[in-house]
């Protein structure tokens, strides 16, 4: 009994720590978004031994402004995805993928223009996620609006099949008995 309480309290403490950290990330998001204002307008900057250059932007300040405009919504959407308890939470994957691809494209792409053709890269993921979410919606709609419970229907069909199998078995037994009677006479 005591072990269960200790286990519950440790889970509760762990959950409180994680939820507090997530709340902190949400609270500081406007400040993180404005961090670019504290970066100098040079071609490169060194932060904790990591050199960041302008990656094709006029200066590092603009590059960091651009990246924070992608990173902040990205991590807020991730928090929303992992903490959402609604049936449709899978649809949040689409904007998460969009921002992830835009961040990836900003670092990897040598093009002069970015954020232009990324919908074509995200389209295959949309083709998987959207039907999946729609199927969930249909199942929930049938269950709660029309009162159609697929599990209950399956259980009822199984019971009917079992009854039919029992009837068939009894019928076969009667036929076998009748055949035995006929053959023994």
Secondary structure, DSSP 8 states (H G I E B T S, - for coil): -HHHHHHHHHHHHHHHHHHHHHHHHHHTHHHHHTGGGGS-SSSEEEETTEEEE-TTSSSHHHHHHHHHHHHHHHHHHHHHHHH--STTGGGHHHHHHHHHHHHHHHHH---S--SSSHHHHHHHHHHHHHHHHHHHHHHHHHHHTS---HHHHHHHHHHHHHHHHHHHHHHHHHHHHHHHHHHH-
